Amino acid sequence: MEATQINKLVQSQRHFFLTGTTLDVNVRIDALKKLYSAIKKHENEIYDALYKDLGKSQFESYMCEVGLTLSEISYMLKHIRKFSREKNVPTPLAQFHSRSFKKPSPRGVVLIMSPWNYPFLLTMEPLVDAIAAGNTAILKPSAYSPYVSDVMCLIIKEVFDPAYVSVVTGGRAENNCLLNEHFDYIFFTGSQAVGKEVMRKAAEYLTPVTLELGGKSPCIVTESADLKLAARRIVFGKFLNCGQTCVAPDYIYVQDSIKDQLVKELINETKRQFTDSPLNNNDYGKIVNEKHFNRISGLINNSKVVLGGASNADSLRIEPTIMDNVTFDDAVMQEEIFGPLMPILAFHSVEEAVNTVNAHMHPLALYIFTKNKKEARYVTSRCNYGGGCINDTIIHLATSKMGFGGFGESGMGSYHGKAGFDTFSHYKSIVDKKCWLDLPMRYQPYTKTNNSLIHMFLK
């Protein structure tokens, strides 16, 4: 799409928004219901597209993309009227007699830029929140997941007028054109490098942003952990979607006294979940493209591989690979892996682990496996990160009842459920002052009596 077409699209959405149509909660509810029905109608096409783009099985596609999107719609339909109401707040005595309240209002025309790793979920879920809050939206999915983009275009065109919700496909040229436009809000999910560019462009219009980025999310395992259960849950979280998950455990940081035992359990569990021939496992996906396949392959140090390491360039598959005795100087620790490589590093004390984690950039997620509640409290309170789990991985984002988002270098802002509604809303603080009483103390000429009253009310 050319720059002039994008500009016309933005202007048409702004015109539609200014008609006030989306202020009606019933319009939002109707839109969400239609979106839900369209997703159900095209469910098999979504599965086929996810398989073509990422090799995802139908089970994983529903569990991690379609099902979570439907769940978010259901949650919003249940709560949207409550979320959209004005909320009274206490009024100071000095403003007697008045009503003070907060009024949730849509931001306006929003841009949602999504990544390729969960292309359906990470486009549709923020869209659900944006619609629920009363906005219009332009969606820009990643060029790396073209089949899913095509299905989303089909669904959006079937449900929405382009002036309400529209999809812009393409690559960097389209991204640049969109970012040169004036939006009322930008929601971006992707890499830190692109996130910086989004924020730079948004600053030209002072446009607020939510950035859902990534980072090297640690998984700390202490000597009190249930190692068999820890291994099972770590393997699930690490190798889900072939490790192409922003909140995947990037590296395993284990207490040295149990490292060898944990490595043994991780090897056994990886074989159990993915078989001895994972490259032939139909439920195991693929790397999104050749560029990322080559990047991930270059991070493998064969001298440290204790399981896996093999790959198939034709099918873009890399085995779930465990690397032991890794250090923070190794290549695999210099960038977010975003692939099926599991480096194992060791620490001596929990205090050392916390200090090391805090010495690096703030991760999007942190996981700790321990039976010691004191250790869990210490790590979760002392480390800075977006969100995470105690004795599990990944699942903290699979709920509409908690916000999900990054911290520091891993992002800003959050969404899901009420947090998502709030993200795409501006809360106007309003005082409705009654006319039948007007206290004179604030007006000139100032007197000693006025001064005494002011000091009485404001202290």
N, C-alpha and C positions, 0 to 999 in steps of 0.2 A: 504494500500500500504506500502510495506517495505521500509526501509531506502535506500537500494541499488537501488530500483526502482525509488524512488524520486530523488536520486542523478543523475541517468541516464536521467531522464526527464529534470532536470535543465540543464544538460550538452547538451542535444539535443536542448533545446531552445536557449542556448547560441551559439551553432554552427549555428543554423538557423539565429539568429539575426546577427551574424558576416558575413553572406553572403551578407548583405545589402539589402535583399529583401524588408524589411519593410520601407526602406528609400523612396521608391517610393510612392508618395501620391496616385497614382491610385490604388495601391495594398490595401492601407488602405480604400479607398472609396469602393472598391469592397467588402472587408471584412465586412464593416459596412452595406452595402446593403444586403448582404447575411444574416447577423445576423438579420436585420429587418424582412426580409422575413420569416426566420425560427421562429422567435417569433410569427409572425402573424399565421403561419401554426400551431403552437402548442399552440395557445392561450387558447383553452378550457382545454388542459391538465395542463396548468399553473394554471388556475382557480381551477381545481379539486385538484391540489396539495396544493394550498394555503388554500383551505377549509379543507383538511385533516390535515394539520399541525397547522393551526391557527383558523379555523372556519370562515375565511373571506368570505363575500359575493362576488359575481361576480362584483357588482358595486364598492365596496371598493377596490377589487383587481385591477380593471382597473384604478380607480382614483389614487390609491396610489402606485402602483407597475408597472403594464404593460404599462399604458398610459404614465407615466413619463419616463420610459425607452425608449419607442418609440420616445417621444418628444426629448430626449437627442440625439438620433441617428439622427433624422431629423435636429436638430440644428447643429450637427457636420458636416453632409453632406453639409449643406449650407455654412459653414464657414471654413472648413478644409483647403482649398487651401490658403485662406488669412492667417490663423493661421500659416501655415507651411512655409510661405515666409520669407526670410531674411529681416531684417528691418534696413535701414540705420539710423545712428545717426550722429550728428555733429562731425566734426574732429577738434581738437585744431589747431590753427595756427602753433604751434611748430612742428606739424607732417605733415605739407604741403610737398608734395602733396600726400594725402592718402584717402582711403575710409574706414570708420569705420562702422561696422555693427554687429548686433546680429543675430546669426544663431540658430534657434530652432532645437535641436537634441534629439532623443529618449534616454531615460535613459538606456534601455537594457532589461534585464529579470526582470520582476516585479512580486511580490507576492501580491495577493489581498485576504485578509481574511475578511469574511463577517459574520454578526450576523444572528440570527433566526427571529427577529421581523418583518423585511421587507426583507425576504431572497432573493427574486428575484431582487428587485430594488437595494438593497445595494451590490449585486454582479455584476449585469449587468451594472449599470450606471458607476461605476469606470472603468469597463472593456471597455466600449465605449470610455471613455476619454483616456485610455491607448493605445487602438488600434489607435485612431485618431492621437496620438502623435508618433506612430511608434514603439511601444514596442511589445515584446512577453509577455505572461502572464500565470501564474498558479493561478487558482482560488481555494480557500479553503473555501467552505460554512460551516455553522454550522451543527453539528451532530444533533441538536435539530429540524431541519426542513428537515427530510430525503426525503419526497415526492417531495419537491421543488428541492432539490439537484439532485434527479433522473431525473427530467425534464430538468434541466440545463445541466446535463451530456449529455442527448440526443441531445439537441440543439447544444452544443459546438462540439460534435463529428460529427454532421451533417455538420457543417459550416467550422470547422478548422482542419488542421493537428495538432496533439498533440505537434509538435515542435513549433507551433505558439501560440496556446491557448489550455490549458488543465485544467481539473478539478480533484482535489484530494479530495476524500471524506474520512470520518472517524472522529475520535475524538482527544483526547489529544496526543496520540502517534504520529499521523500524523502531528499534529500541531508542536510538538517538532522536528520531523524530518525535516520539512520544514524550521523551524526557525534556524536549525543548518546548513542550506545551505547558500551559498553566493549569494544573490540577489543584483541587482543594485538599487532596490527601493522596499519598503514594504508599502502597504496601508492597514491599519487595522481599522475596525469598530467594537466596542464592549465595554466591561467594562473597567474601569480604572485599575482594578487589572491585567487583562490580557494585557492591553496596556503597563503597566510598564514592564511586562515580554518580550513583543515584542521589546520594546525599548532597554532593557538590551541585548537581543540576537543580535539585529541589531548593537549594539555598537561594537561587536566583529569584524565585518567587516567594521565598519564605514559606514554602509548602512543608507542613509537618509530614513526617515519615514514620513508618514502622519497618525495621530491618530485621529479618529473620535470617541469620547468617550461619556460622558453623564454628569449627575449631576442633582442637584435639581433646575430645572428651575422655577423661580418665575413668577407669574402673578399678577402684581400690579394693583389694581383698586382704583381710587381716587373718591372723592365725586362729581366730575364734569362729571363722565362717564354716558353714556346712559346704564342704568343697564339692561334693557330688551335685547338690542342687545349684550351687553357684556356677559350676561348669555348664550345666544344662541351660541356665538362663542367660549366661554370657554368650554362649555359642549361638543361641537364638537371636539375641540382640545384635551381635557382631555381624553375622552372616546373612541376616534378613536383607532381601533385595541385593544380594551379593556385596553387602557392606556399603551400599550406596544410600546411606541414611544419615541425615545431618546429626542425629542424636545417637548414632551407633557408638558403642564403646570404642574409642580410637585406639587405646592401648590399655593393657592390663598391668596394673601396678600392685604387685603382690608382696606380702611380708616374706623376707628371705627364708624364714624357718619352715615355710610350707610351699615354697615355690615349686620344687620338684614334684611334689604330690599333686599340686594344682595342674601343672603342665600335663601330667599323666591323665588326670580326669578330663581336661580339655580335649586331649587327643581322642580318648575313648568316646566322649560325647559328640565330637565332630563326626567321627566315623558312624556313630549310631544315627545321627540325624540326617547325614548326607550320603551315607554308604561309603564303601571303599572306592567307588567310581563316581565321584560327584559330577564329573564332566559329562556323564551319561545319565544324570538324574534329571528327569523331565520337570521336576518341581524346583530345580535350581536355575535361577535366571542367568542373565548375561550382562557384561559390561556394556554401557550404552553405545559406545562407538570406539573406533580404532585409536583415536587420540588418547582417550582415557585408558584403554587397554594397554597401550604402550607405556603410558605414565606409571600405571600401577605395577606393571611387570618390571619396570626399572627400579622399583623400591624393594624388590625381593633380594635379600642377601642369602644365597644358597648355602653358605657355610653356617648359617644360623637357623635354617629351616628344619623343624622337627616333624612337620606334617604338611603334606601338600606341596605346593610350588609349581606343579605342572599347569599347563594352559593349552588352549586351542585357539589360535589366531583366527581361524575360519569362522568359528562359532562365537568368538569374543568371550570365551569362558576362561576363568582362572579358578583353580581349585581353592577351597577354603584352606588358607595357609597360616600355620602357626610358626612364629620365629621366637626362639629362646635366647637368653643372654644378650638382649638388645640394650643399647645405651642411648642416652639422649643425644649423642653425637651421630648416630646412624642416620642414613638417608630417610628411612621410613619414619623418623621422628622429626623431620624438618618441615613437614607439611601435613595438612589433614589428609588422611589416607583415602577415604571415600572409596573403599574397595575391600575385597575379602582377605585382608592381611591382618593377622593378630600378633602384634609384637608384645613380648613379655619382658617387663622390667621389674627389678626387685628393690625393696626398701627395708630398712632395719626397724625403725620405729614409726608409729603413726604420726608423731610430730614431724619427723623427717618427710613423710609423704605429703603432709599438709603444706609444709614450707616449700617443697619442690613444686607442687601444683600451683601454689600462689605466685611462684617466681616466673611462671609462664603466662601467656595471654589467657584471659578468662574464657573458659569453655562454655559451650551451649548446654552441655549436660554433665553431670557427675553421678557416678554410681559407687556405692560402697556395700560390700558384703561382709557382714559381721553379726555375731550373736550378742555382742557387747553393746548395750544401749548407750553407755557413756562414750564409747568410741564413735558411734553413729552420730550422737549429738555434737561431739567435738568436730568431726569432719564436716558435717552439714552446716555448722555455724561458722567455722573458721575459713572455709574455702568460699571463693566467689565464683558463681556460675549461674546459668539460667534456671535450670531445674534438674530433677533427677529422681533416683529411687534408692531406697534402702533394701537390699537383698532382692533386687530385680533390675531389669534394664528396659528401656524404651517406653514402658506402659504409662508413664506419667503424662504423656501427650494424648493418650487415647480416652479422654474424657472431656465433656463439655462443661464440667463443673469446676474446672481449674483453668486459669490462664496459662498459656504456653508462650515462652519468649526467651530471648537471649539477654545477656548482661555484658556490658563493656564491649570488647572486640567481637563478641558472638552475637551482638544485635541490640535492639532497643524496642520497647513496646511488647505487647502480647495480644493473643487472641484465643478463641474457643469460648463458646457460651457467652456469659455476661461480659467477660473481658473483651470478647470480639465485638459485641454490641457497643461497649464503651469506646473501643478503639476507633470505630467508625462514626462516633457521635461527638458532638460538642455540647457540653452541659452549660447552658446559660444560667447564671445566677441572677435571680430577679426578686426585687422587693415591690410588693403591691401596697402602696401607702394609701390609707383611707383619707377621705376628704373632710370628715366631720370633726377631726381634731388636729390641731397644728401647734406643737410645742414651740414656744418663742425663744428658747434659750440659745439656739444656734445662730440667730440673726444678730446683726449689729443694730444699734450700738451695744457693745459688750459691757456687761455690768458685773459687779461683785456677786450678785445673785446668780447670774448666768454662769459665772466662773465656778461657783460652789456646786451648781447643778451638774456642770460638765464633769467635775472631779468626782462627783458622786456616782454618775453613770459609767464613766470610763476609768476604771482602775483595775 
